[in-house]
Amino acid sequence: MNQMMFNSHETHTGDGRRVAVWTLSSDQHNKHSLPIVIGSGFARRMHHFTSLATYGVHNGFFVSRYDPVNHVGLSDGDIWDFTLSDSLESLRAAVDWTCRYTGSDKVIVVATSLTARVAYELAAQSPRIEAVITAVGVTNIRDTFSKVFKEDYSSFAELPDHLEFEGRKIGPGVIQDAQEHEWWSLERCIDTLKQVRQPLINFIGSDDPWVNSDDIHKAFSAGD
């Protein structure tokens, strides 16, 4: 019988904000397999990926999940203050913690939606990522935000007081951060992918209302 073990932990971003981490493992854990870090999609929490974590454990992996800061979930902050740069630092904290906790030099990152874009960025920066597997991963932030928020704010001089997604209010900082740190463009994502040396796997949907499959093909073809 495969006995699964669940534990709750916490780590911190570089500037001290608390990141909640859940781990799932098994008494039949394959000691030679790399740990998996799961990053959930925008406005989703760790528990939404319980099935995926369980699948990984049943196949011999140690699995970490986390909630980003300034997001929904158990970590510090509120989704009002969400930014992609904070999401990047949350993933970095989860990856670094998982390596320390397990004693592994590297992890495999599994991410969806906006967190996929963040995972590509971290893969270009961190030697601790062995591979990245994404589902419906965003490559063109500007296009996806335009569809999600019903407006292209990339060149707005004045931003609205707030944005809204699934009934949740999000402050204009997410747009300001995308502008200031060049998250917007498909070209920036392509530049990032060109720096990545690890294997990347991305599953896409042919009729995704928020992610243009042509952008995915262009990004991965040009970034190869």
N, C-alpha and C positions, 0 to 999 in steps of 0.2 A: 504494500500500500504506500502510495506517494504522499507523505505527510507534509503539507504546506505550512510555512511559518510566516505570519504577518507581523511587522513591527513598524512603529511610528518614530520618526526622528526629526531633527531639524539641523539646518546649517545656515550659513549667512552669506550674503553677497559681499563683495569687497568693501562696500561702505557700511556694512554692519546690519543690513536688513535681514530679518528672519525668513528663511525658506523652509516650508514644511515638506518633508520627504517621507514617503511610505515605501517599505521594502517588502518583497514577497520572495520567498526562497523555499527550498525543499531539502529534506534529508537525503534525497537522491541527486542533489546538485552535482552537475558535471564540473569538477574542479578545473578542467582545461578550457571551459567555455568562457568567453568574455561576458562581463555584466552588461545588461541592457538598461538604458535610461530612456523612459518614455516621457515625451513632452506633449501634453494635450493641446488641442486646438483652442482658438480664441473663444472665450466665454465658456470654456469647458473645464471641468475639475478632474482631479486624480481618479475619483471613483468611476468616471465615465469610461475609463480604460481598464476596468477590472478584468474583463474577459480577455483582453490582449495580454495583460500581465500574467493571468493564470495560464494561458496558452504557452507563454514563454517558459514559465516555471515547469510545466509538465514536460517540456522538451529540454530540461536540464539547465536552464539559465537562471541566474540571480537577476531580479528585476527591481529597479528603482523607479518610482514615480514622484512627481513634485508638482506643487502649485506655484506659478510665478508670483513675484511681488507685484503689487498694484494690479490686481486681477481678481477674479472670483476665486474662492477657495480659502485655505487655511493659513496662507503666508501673510506677511505684513502688507498693509496698504489696501487700497480700494480700486476697483476697475475705473473709477473716474480719472485716475492718474495713470492709466495704462500707457506705456510706450514700448516700441519695439526694442529700444536700447535697454530698458529694464528687463524685458523678456530675455534678451541675450545674456545679461548678467545673471539672471536666475538659472538659465540652462548651464552656464559656466559653473555656477556654484554647485548645482546638482551633479554635474559630471565630476568635478574635483572631489566632492564629498564621497561619491560612489567609489572612486579610485582609492581614496584613503581608507574607506571602510572595508573594502574587499581586499585591498592589497594588490589590486590589478593596476597595471600601467595604462591600460586602455579600456574603453567601453564602446559599445555600439549604441548609437542614438536612433530612436524611433520617434518620429514626429509627424504631426498633421497640420494642415492649414497654415496660419501665419507662423507657427512655431517651426515649420519646415524651413521657411526663409531664414529664421534665426539660426537654425541648425547648420545650414550651409555656411553662414558667416562664421560660426564657431569652428566648424571643420577646417576653414581656411586659416584659423588662428591657433588652434590648440592641437598639440601632438597627442593628446589623450583620447582623441576620437579615432577609432579604427575604421568605422564605416557609418554611413547614414542611410536609413531607410525611411522614406516619407510617403504619405498618402495624401492625395489632393493638395500637394505642396504649392504654396504661392511663390511665384517668381516675379510677378509684376505687381508690386504693392499699389501703385497708382491706379491701375486698372481695377484691381480687386476692391480697393477702398471706394472707388467711384461707383461700383455696383452695389456694395454693401450700404454705403451712406447716401446713395442716390444723388451724388454731386462730386465733381472733380475739384477738390480743394487744393490741388498742388500749387496753383499760382494765385490763390486768393490773398490779397493784402490784409483783409479783415476776415477773421474766422468767426463762425457762430459761437454762441455761449457754450453749446454742448452738441454732441452727436448722440445718436441713439441706435442701439442694436439689441434686438430681442427684448425690448422694454428696459434695457439698462442704459443709463446716461453715462457718457464718456466725455471727459473734458477735452478742450482743443489741443492739449499738450501732445496727443498722439499725432496730430498733423504737424505741429511745430517740430517735434522730434524727427519725424520722417523727412522734413525739409532740411533741418540742420545737420542731420547725420547721413543724408543721401540714401535713405532707404527706398525712396520712391521708385526709381526707374528699373526697367528690365535690363538696361545696359549695365547698371551697377551690379545687379545680380549675376549677370554674365561675367563681369570682371571678377567677382567673388568665386564663381565656379571654376574659373581658369586657374585660381590659386589652390584649389582643393586637389589633393593627391590621393585621398582615400576613395574607396568604392562608394558610389552613390546609386541608390535604387529609388525610383519615384513611381508610385502607382497613381494614375490619373483617371478621371471620369470623362467620357466623351461628351456629356451634356451637363457639365458642372456650371451652374448659373453664376458662380463667382470667380472661377479660374478658367482662363482661356487656354485650351489645350495647345493652340498654336504657339502661345508664349512659352509653354513648357518645352515643346519640341525645339523651338528656337534657342532657348536658354541652354538646354543640355547639348544641343548640337554645336553651338558656338563656344560653349565652355569646355568642350571635350579636349 
